[in-house]
């Protein structure tokens, strides 16, 4: 197997710089190309900008500018075959052939794209036109097929190679025999590969073998038939995946259009595309060709090529890079797997998935300096993102901005809130605040993610090096204005669990409380830590010191956390005093709720389940679809319905619902007179039988009921049935459904969500009722055709909007 492209040498000297024009430095104003190039240096992930830059460079005709443009483009989007082909096309002249060879050596080996390899073969055949150079052309074909011969789109290369072998001269019998053996070898290879046109190649092979020897042809074809049939089956399965993943690309002025990947927005279509790629990759890994262990290299080559295509087209999806790394590493190619991770981080520098995986990979092999470098680069990228987002938000009034400013001032030692900013926020309009608030929320989320990266770095320092390394990392994090409160909590817990020094951990919590005094979540974590180490004195001091800072629902979690501690470990007098304070803070809470919470443990609430009957009500609600209202012993009622599964919000309000007072239960109606109902049933059945006999007589006479008779029957049936059915509905007892049916009904959408066609059940039943079913036992008299009606037949098709009555087929 040849390891380098078989490109013949050309009698030209290497061209270090493309001859022609050179951009002269002067003080003239920048051109549109220069301005756009500067913008792309700042934000390279802009496909539209790159397309415009390429257009400007090609329109200028400046080869040096074209070279600079494509080099920058391929640095941002490496292995993009359409850009590589257009780049090389500009230098396909004899003085630049050496430069073209250099480009091919750079582009070919890592590229899985068949178009680039075909372009390479075209160049080789253009340069090697002498019959004495046929061996170099043959080596180029073999070199190409060893790399992309398993690709579905490589059929054109195989066919050209076969034609190239057939066109060779054979002056002796030995040469003719060598030619036939070479053809047989190529045919036998290609008919076992799922490529386009494999059926036609099989027919050519069969004709070729039969022309040589029918006896050996039967043996060869029989041996190859199972592999060929499997290849045809795999080709059909492959086509289903390829139609979605590789749509046809339009050409522009006879050139390949540049298909550049875009930064994902994770829309529904993009998520579907990722799912399609994952399905295709899993399918290829499953060995659909059923290759044996001796052909394991072919399977690895096929899957590897598919992963290379995936990371080219899905460049900004970190999940695809991660899948490529995992498969390559499991295949035993560790070095190549590491290169894939590095390339993925280069494409997605802010990817937590790829950076964390690369850091762990380097940590396992003991390359700690590389781990430090990886985290430092990630911190720098995340800080730039935070600063850019903060700049977009600007000075717009928002609560998150004020919180961020106060926390930043806390780091610098100034804890005074900005009163003027608060007043400005209150006077701003609600519409102007909507978008800044949304961005401020995004800023807070990004800041928390930044803190996650710092925490992972501190973990690495502690477990891989020593405690001092972790402390140095935390010391650097304290100087960062973007460090969130989660980092302080993680550092405190790490100090406590690694050194058992509760005093040091408490000091870290106190320092965090100075910087984040308004973060209720941090206060809850701090309080929970003090309770866990049984520091009741500091826990009580913390609660009493911060409870006045919060009001309303924001303080409720803090009240409830401290109440759980008091209920479990304090005296009853203390618990009652605390309940009195909670009642003053939340006067609308039912007293029974607080009392019951004092007598619960690990979610077991016997008061609600036994004394209030909530457990029985919920058990009954799982088997019925109607709301159930049960009176309890204190005059309250609990209403439960199984219409659909409870939402998280309803679960949070379950206690208020169980312990809140309700109205008195409705009195059920008295029992109905069963004898009177039985008489009514008998009368209705007698009228129904009389009408059925009359309709049967009409059918025997006319074949089908006339229109006026059908309308009269409908009115009569409706008038007879409506009062009876109404009373039947009123007295219908509740039906107990099986649990699985009740669950299914609960998952159905509400009736108000239905926007499709509405059918009149009376009309449908009348159609079925008046349908004439022929009797095969006796001949039927010819039916009298009914009179032609001027009204069009009813349309039960889906509603198509105004003017959409006509449906095309």
N, C-alpha and C positions, 0 to 999 in steps of 0.2 A: 504494500500500500504506500503510495507516495505521500509524503508529509508536507510538501510545499506545492503551491500551484505550479503546474507544468507550463509556465509561460516562457516562450523562447526569448533569448537575448536579442536585442535590437541594436544595430550600429548607430547608437546615439549616446551622447554623454548625458549623465543625470542632470536634470533641470532643477536646481535647488529653489529657484524663484521663477515663476512663470514670466516669460518675456512679454513685453508689451507695455502697458501703462503702469504707472506707479502713482499712488496718491501723494500729491505734493502738499506739504504743510504750509499753510499760509494763514493769514488773518481774516480770510473771507468768512462770511456767516456759514454755519453748518447747513448741509443739505438735509433733505428729508430722510435720506438713508442714515446719515450720521445721527440725527435726532432719534430715529426709531431704534438704531443699534444701542444707543445709550439707555433708552428705556428698557430694552430687553436684557441688558446687563443687570438692571435692578430687579426686574420680575421676568425671569426667563420662561416661566410656564404660561406662555401666551401664544397659542397656536395661530390665531389670526394675525398677530403681530409678526410672527415668523413668515407666514405666507406673504404678507405685504413686503417684508424685507427681501425675500427671495425675488419677488416680482420686480422690485426697484433695482436690485443688483443685476438681474438678467436683462432688463431693459437698457441699463447703462452700457452693456457690452464690455465692461471693464473686467478682465479676467482675474486681476488681483482682488477686486472687490467681490467677485463671484466666489473665489476661493475662500476668502475670509467669511463670507456669509454662510457657505455650506459647512465649513469647519465649525463655526459657532453653533449652527443648527444641529449638526451631528453630535456635538458635545452635550447638548441638551436632550436630544432624542437619538441616542446611539442605536445602530443596527436597523435604522429605518431604510428599507431597501429602495423605496421610491426616491428618497432624497439622495441616496448613494448613486443610483443610476443616473439621475439628472446631473449630479455633480460630475461624474466621469464623462458624461456626454459632451461637456464643454471642452474637453481636452483630447478628443479622439482625432488627433492629427499627428503625423509622424514625428515632428519635433518633440512632442510631449508624451510619447509612448512610454518612456521610462517612468515618468510621473504617474501614468495610468497603472503601470505594473506595481508601483508602490502602494497606490490606493487599493488595488485588488488584494495585495498581501495583507493590508490592514482590515479590509471589510469581509473577506470571504470566510475565514475559519469560524468566527463566532456567529455567522449569519445562518439562520435556518430557512431563508426565503429563496424559493426556487427561481423567482424572477432575476435576482442578482446573479445566480449561478448560470442561468441561461445567457445573460448578458456577457458574462465572463467567457463562455464557450464561443459566443459570436466573435468576441475580440480575438480569441486564440485562433480561430479558423481564418479570420481576416489577416492576421499577421503571418501565419504559417500556410502559405499557398503552394509552396514547392512540394512535389511528390516525395522528396526525400525527407520531409518533415512530418510525414503521416504518423510516425511513432509518437511524436510530441503531442499531436492532436489526440491520439488514442489515450495517452496517459492523462491528458486533461479530462477526457470523458470519464475514465475510471476514477480519477480524483473527485470529480463532481458527483458521480453516482454513489461513491462510498460515503458521501456526506448527506446528500438529499435524495438518494435513490429510493428511499422508503416513503417519500412524501407522495401524497395523493395526486398532486399536480405535476409530478415529474414525468408523466407519460410522454410529453413532447421530447424530453431529453433522451429517453429510452428509444423512441422511434428514430430520432436523428442518429443515434449511435448505431442502431441496426442498419440504417441506410448507409452510414459511413463504412461499416464493415462490408456490406454488399458491393459497394463501389470500388473496393480494393482490387487491384489486378492480381491474377494468379497465372503465372507463366508455366508452372510445372504442376504435376499431379500432387506433389507434396505440399506445394503452396495452396493448391485448391483444397486439399484435405485440411490444412491448418485454418483456412478461411471457414470451412463448414463447421469445424469444431468450435471456433470462436463464436459463430452465429448460434450454434446449439447452446453454448454456455450462457450467452446473453438471454436467449429466449427462455431457457429453464429458470433463470433468475427472475425475470420480470413477470412471468405468468403466476408466480406465487405471492405477488405484492398487490395489495388493494389500491390500484391506481386507475385513473380514467382510461377507458378503452382496453381494459384487460381482456375482455371477451374477444375483441378483434385480434389481439396479439395471440390469444390461444388458438384461434382459427389459422393464423399465419403459421404458428408452430406446427399445428397438425398437418397442414399442407406441405410444410418444409420437410417434416420427417417422412411423410408418405412418399414424397418424391425421391428420397434417398433409399429407404428400405421400409417396406410395409411391416415386416416382422418386428424389427427393432422399434418402429414407430408405435406399434400397439403396446409394447412393453414400456416405452418412455411415457406415453400418454397415460397409461394406467397408473404408473408410479406418481405422476404429477397431479392426477385428477383430484385427490382429496385436498391437497394444499390449494389448488386453484379454486375449487368450490368454496373453501373456507375464505379465501381472499375475496371472492365475489360477495359472499354474505357480509363480510366486514365492510366492504365498500358501500353497501346499501345502508348499514348502520352509521357509517361515517358521514354519508351525505346528509342525514338528518341533523347532525351536529353542525356541519360546515355551513349550511344555509343560513344559520343564525349568526355564527361567529365570524364568517368571512363573506359579507355581502360584496357584490361586484363593485369595483372602484371605477368611476368614470375617468376618462383620459382628457387631457387638456392640450390642444394643439399637437396631438400625436404623442405627447409625453405622459408619463405616469403622474397622476395627481398625488399631491403630498397628503397622506393620511396621517395626521399628527394626533396623538392621544391628548385628551383634555383632563383637567383637574376634576375629579368626581364631585358631584353634588349629592350622590347617593339617592337619586330619585328612584322611582319605581322601575323605570326602564333600565337604569344602571344596575340596580340590584338584581333584576332578572338576567342581565347580561353576565354578571358575576356568577349567578347560579348556573347559567348555561356553560360557562367555562369550567366550573368545578365538576359538573356532570360529565363533560367531555374528557377532562383530565382523569377522572375516576374510571371512565370507560376504557381509556387507553391503558391505564395501569392494570386493569383486570386481564390483560393479555387476550384480547379477542381473537387473535390469530392462532391461539393455542400453540405457541412455540415451545419446543422442548428445551431442556436445560442446556443442551449444546448450542442452542441459538439464543441464549440469554443476552448475548451482546447485541443482537438485533432488536430485542425488546427494549433494552436500555437506550439504544440509539433512537428508537421511535418515540419513546416517552420523553427523552431529553429534548428532542426537536420540538415536541408539542409545548413543553414548558418554556422553551426559548421564544416560541411564537407568542405564548400567553403574556410573558413579561414585557414583550415589545408593544403589543397592542393594549395591554392593561397596565401601563407603566406606573400609574399613580394609584393603584390599588395594592396596598401593603399585604393584603391577605393572599393574593396570587404569588407575590414574592416569597412569602412565608411557606406556602405549599411547595413551591419549587425548591426551597432550601431543604425542607424536611425530606422530600423524596430523594433529592440528590445525596443528602447525607446518609439516608438509609440504604442507598445503592452502593455505598462504600466510597464515594467520591468526596472525601472530606474537604480537600483543598478547593475544589470547584464549588462546593456548597458555601464555603466561606466567601468566595468571590461573588456568589449570587447575593449573599447578605450585604456585602459592601456596595454592590451595584444598586440593590434595593434602597439602601440608606441614602445613597447619592441621589436617587430619584425622589425619595420621600424622607428628607432629613428630619422632619418632625414626627415620624412614625414611632409611636411607643412600642408597637409590636416588634418591629425590626431592630430597633436600638436595644431593647431589653434582651432579645434573643441573641444578638451579637455580643452584648456584654457578658451574658452567661456563658456563651461558647468560649470566649476568651478567658473568662474566669476559670473554667474547667481545666484549661491547658496551662494555667498559671501565668498568663500574659497580663498581669495587673496594670502595667502602664497603659496598655491599649484600652483597658476598661475605664481608667480615669479619663483618658482622652475622649472616649465615646460619650461619657456622661457630660463632660465639659462642652463638647460640640452640641449635644442635645439641649443643654441649658441655654446656650447662646441662641440657638434657633427659637426656642420657646420664648425667651425674653424679647427677641425681635418681634415675634408675633403679638405678644402682649403690648408692647409699645406701639406697634402699628394699630392695633385695635383701640388702644386708649386715644391715639391721635385722631382716629375716625370719630370717636365719641365726642372729643373736644371738651368744651366746658358746658355741655348740655346738662341741665339740672336733673339729677336722678339720685335716688337713695343709695344705689350701689356706689356711685361716684363719691358721695359724701362719706360713706363708710370707708372706701379706699383711701380718701384723703386723710381721714382721722387715723387710720391704721398706719399710714406713712408718717404722719406727724408723730405718732407714738414711738416709731422706731428712732426718730431724731430727738426724742425727749420732750416734745411739746404735746401735751394732752388736752389743750384747750380746744373745744369744738368751735367750728366756724359758724357764728350766728348769722352773719350776713348771707352766707350761702344757703342756710336753712330758710331764711326769709325769702330769698329769691326763688327758691324751689316752690314755696307755697304760693307765690304770686304768679307762677308760670301756668300756662294753659294745659289742660289734660291732653289735648291732641298733640301738642309739641312734646310732651313727656313720653308719649307712647313708644316711639322708636328708640330714643335714648335709653329708656328703661330696658327695652329688649336687648340692646347692645350691652348695657351694663350687666345684665344677667349673664350674657355670653362671656363678658370679661371675668366675672366672678367664677364661672365654670372653668375657663382657661387657666385662671390662677390656681384653682384647686388641682387641676391636672399638672401644672408646673410643680406644685407641692408634692404630688405623687412621685414625680421623677426624682426629686430631692430625697424623699424617703427611701426609694429603691437604692439610691446611691449610698445613703447612710447604712443601709443594711449590708451592702457589699463591703463597705469599709470595716464594719464591725466583724463580719464573719470571715472575711478573707484575710484581713490584716490584723488589726488590734483595736482596742477600745480608744486609744489615742487618735487613731485615724478617723474613727467615727466622730469623736469630739471636734476634731479639726473641720470635718465636713459640716457639722452643725454650726460651728463658729462662723464659717463662711456664709452659711444660709441666713444667719441672723443679720448679716450686713446687707442682704438683698431686700429691696423694697417690695418685691413680689412674693416673698415667702408667706404662705398662708398659715393659719393656726394649726392645721393638721400636722405640720412639721414639728411644732412644739410638743404636741401631744405624743407623736411617735418618738421623739427624742426622750421625753420624760419616761415613757414606758420602757424604752430600750435601756435607759440607765437603771431603772428599778429592777428589771428582770435579769439584767446581765451582772449587776454589781450588788443587788439587794439594798441599794442605798436609797431609802425612801426620802431622805432629806434632800438629796440632790434632785430627785424627780419632782419633789414639791417646789423647789426653787425654780425649776424650768416652767412648771405650771404657773407659778406666780408671775414670772417674767412674761409669759404669754398672755396672762390676764391683764397685765399693764398695757400691752400692745393691742389686744383685742377685747376691750371691756364690754362691747355690745354684741359679742357673738354668743348667743344663747347655747348653741351646740357645744362650743368649747367649755362654757361654764358647766354644762351637764356632764361632760367628760371629766372635768376636774373634780366635780362633786362625786361622781361615781368612783373615781380613783381613791379619793379620801375615804369613802365608805368601805371600799374593798380592802384597804390596809388597816381598817378599824381605827382611824384617826377621827373620832367623834367630835373632838373639840374644834379642830380646824374645819371639819365638814360643816358644823353648825355655824361657825363664824363666817364661812364662805357663803352659806345660804342666806344668812341674815344680812350680809354685806351687799349682796348683789340683787336680792329679790326686789328691792325698791327701784332698780334701774329699768325693769321691764314691767309692762302693764298689759292687761287684756289677755288675749289668747296666746301672745308670745311668751308670757310667764307661766302658762298652764303646765307645760312639761316640767318646769322646775318645781312647781308646787307638788305635782304628782310624784316626782322622783323622791323628794324629801318625805312626802307622806308615806310612801312605801317603807322607807327606813324607819320612821317613827312608829308605824303600825306594827312592825315586826319586833323592834328591840327597845322601845321606850315604854314608859308607864301609861296607863289608860288616861290619866289626867293630862299628860302631855299631848296624847292623840286627840282628846276632846278640845283642848285649847287650839291645836292646829286646825281642826275642822271648823272651829268658830272663825278663825282668820280666813280660811278658804271660803266659807259662806259669805263673809263680808266682801271678799274680792269677786266672787261669782254668785250673786244673790239668786240667779235664775236656775241654778242647779238643784235638782230634787234632793231633799234630805236623805231619802232612802238610798240614793245612789252612793253617797259618801259612806253611809253606814255599811252598805253591802261591800264596798271596796275594802273596808277595814277588815272584813271577814272572808277574804279570798286568798288563795295561795296557788301559785303556778297556773293561773287561769281557771282554777276550779271555783265556781260561784254557785254554791248550793242554795243560796237564797233565791237567786233568779231561776234556777232549774227546778227546784222542788217547791218552794213556797209560792212563787209566781207562776209556775207552770210553763216557763219558757221552753224547757227541754221537750215537753210533750207537744207544745204548739209547733215547734220546729220540726219535730218528728212527723206530725200530722201534715205539715205544709209540704213535705217531700213527696207525699202520695196524693195530694190534691192540688188542683190548679186554681182554686178560689181562695181569696183571703179569709183567714180564720180569726175571729175575735173572741177571746176568752176572758171572762171576768175573774179577777184575782181577789184575794182575801181583804185587801185594803181599799177596795173600791176602784182600782185601776184596771185597765185592760191592755192586753198586748196583741197587736195585729201583726200577723205574719202572712206573707204571700210567697208562693214559689213560682211566680211568673217568669223570673229570670234570676240567675245567680247574683248574690249581693255584691255591690261595688265596694271598693276599699273604703270609700267615704261612709257608706252605710254601716260597714263593720265598725268604724271608729265611733259612730253614734249609737251603737247597739245598747250600751249601758244607759244612755239617756232615754232611749225608747223603752227599755224594759222597766225602768223605774219611774217613768213619767206618768202622771194621772191621765186617765182617758174618760170618755163619756160612757154612760151606762149602756149595757148591751140592749140591742133592739129585741122587742118581743116578737116571737115567731107567730105566724098566722095560725088560726085554728085548723084542725084537720078537715078535709073536704068530704062531701057526701059521696061515698063510693057507689051506692045503688043508683044514684042519679047519673053518675058518669057511665055506669054500665048500660043504662037505657039509651043514653045518647050514642054510645058506641054502636049499639044494635041498630038504631035508626040510620046512622050514617052509613053502615055497611049495606043496609037494605037499599038505600038510594044509590049507592055506588053500583050494586049489582044490576039494578034496573037500567041505569045509564049504560052499563057495559053491554047489556042485551040489545038496547036500542042502537048502539054504535055498531055492533056486529051485523045487525040487519042492514044498516046503511052501507057497510063495506061490501056485503054480498050483492047489493044492488048497484053501487057506483064504482066499486073497486077501491076507492079511497074516499075519505070524507070530504065533502065540498068545503070550500073556504069558510062560507057562512056558518057551517055546522061546527067547524073547528073553533071558530071564535066563540060560538055559543057554549061549546063544551068547556072551553077555558074559563069563561065567566062563571059557569055553573059550578065547576069544580072548585074554583077559588072561593065563591060565596059559601059553598058547603063546608069547605075545609078550613077557612080562615078563623071563624069563631072557635071551632073545636081545637084547632092547633094552638090558638092563643091561650086557651084555658089549659091545654096540655103543657105548654111551656111554663105557665105559672106554677103548676103543681109538679114539674119535673124534679125529681130528687137529685141531689149532688152525686156525681159519679166519681168513684175512687179509681184513679188510674194507677197502673203499675209504676214503680219508681223510674224505670228507664224511659217510659212514655212521658211521664211528667217532666223528666229532665229534658227530653227532646222538645216538648212544647215550650218549655221555658227558654230554650235557645232561639226560638223563632222570633223574627222582628215584630215590632208592633204593627197593628193593622193600618195605622196612619202612615207607615212607611211605604205601603204598597201603592204604586203608581201605574200599574198595568191595566189591561182591559177588564171591565166588570161585566160579567155574564148575568143575564136574567134567568134564574133557576126555573121559573115557571115556564118560560119559552123552551128551555132545553128539555124539561120533563115532558112537555106537550109534544115535542118532536119525537121523542122516544115512544110516547104513548100512542101516537097516531101513525107510527111507522108500520108499513105493510110488509110482512115477511112471507115470501111465497112458500106454499106447501108443495113438496115434491111428490106427495102421494096422489094428489088429484089436480087435474088441470084447472086453471083459474080463468074465469071469463075475462074477455078483453076489457081493460079499464077505460072508462070514459075520461078523456083528458079534461082537466079542470079548466075553467075560464082563465084567460091570460090576465094577469094582474099588471097594473101599470106601476106599482110600487116595486123598487129594486129589492133584491133579497137582502136580509140582514148581513152585516159585515162584522164577524167576530174576530178579525185580525187585530194585531196590536195597534194602539193609537200612534199615529205618526205626526201629530202636530197639525197646525192649520195648513190646509192645502196639501196634506200628505196622504190623502185617501187612496190615491192610485199607487199600487205596489208593482214594482218591476221584478221580473224573474230573470 
